[in-house]
């Protein structure tokens, strides 16, 4: 086992808001939010008032009357995010990007050139600040999980190095929600048994956690609580699935109300599948209710799909199953669609017109091929004139969306 802290986790601070403040110096030091109807991102000055991403614009203004809303510069987010991650690549080829604004790096092999891991981290921070005008926080540790936690502790605009000799002392005093995989729902369940810190979680026997979290989550979180994380840096991650989700606020659990959101999600996911020429066989939906409890349903198909309408129909069937199984639930707060078992090399098998009832959903039938042809024609128009140039009527005429598609595409981009 490596006993040296050489893993860096670099995370641009309040990235979208910081970019806006860099582009417009008059916004520096002011509480700002990117978005309008919904807060897409908030500056640290706004966060001090309790403003956070996903919050309604109305609620954000109640918390911070002097809040300044700005439109997003999405091309700048892409450009500057790429440039910041490229700085890491100037020090080591072992860089694993995990989102538009964060990445891991292993500097074990370049300390003889650039100094200690802490010195390399400081050099990265200086260059990002001087060349791009953006703050970036970096955590340095022996494992990926601990490096990510250290970067969160380092915020804003800081550096935290976790010495291997003091890992558990550092880790166990921290709140459990800093752990990878502990969201609001899991945090609430742990609070029910009076577990609030990572150290408290580490002391809970697995047999008592399993009924609360399930076996897989229990095993994972227990290992991470003791800093057992064998994952290595993966420089060429190929996406194993494509997905999209939409926070709905509070929508009635009614198929007619949810259908436009499902079609919009299917359009986003299927477009990405076609762009990467990787159709998928397993369709999964996730439905989150008002109490933050989530239910998933999935189906695995005989042939991989990437047609927008086909994906939308299958996802709708799955959501209807969820609603039928949970008839007592009246409010839905989130919908998600993902496609997995992606195919990299696949030749479409043409099918005879046997009229089996679901011809349109099978890609090898004449109706299935017609759906694919329509999608590809639409993709070409969007590539040339922009995504808003053309779309399915059911999607384009659906409910207005407070989160711009350009923002969603940044978050969902297959890196």
Secondary structure, 3 states (H helix, E strand, C coil): CCCCCCEEEEEECCHHHHHHHHHCHHHCCCCEEEECCEEEEECHHHHCCCCCCCCEHHHHHHHCCCCEEECCCHHHHHHHHHHHHHHHHCCCCCEEEEECCEEEEECHHHHHHHCCHHHHHHHHHHHHHHHHCCCEEEEEECCHHHHHHHHHHHCCCCEEECCHHHHHHHHHCCEHHHCCCCCHHHHHHHHHCCCCEHHHHHHCCHHHHHHHHCHHHHHHHHHHHCCCCCCCCCCCCCCCEEEEEEEEEEEECCHHHHHHHHHHHHHHHHHHHHHCCCCEEEEEEEEEECCCCEEEEEEEEEEEECCHHHHHHHHHHHHHHHHHHCCCCCEEEEEEEEEEEECCCCCCCCCCCCCCCCHHHCCCCHHHHHHHHHHHHHHHHHHHHCHHHCCCHHHHCCCCCCCCHHHHHHHHCCC
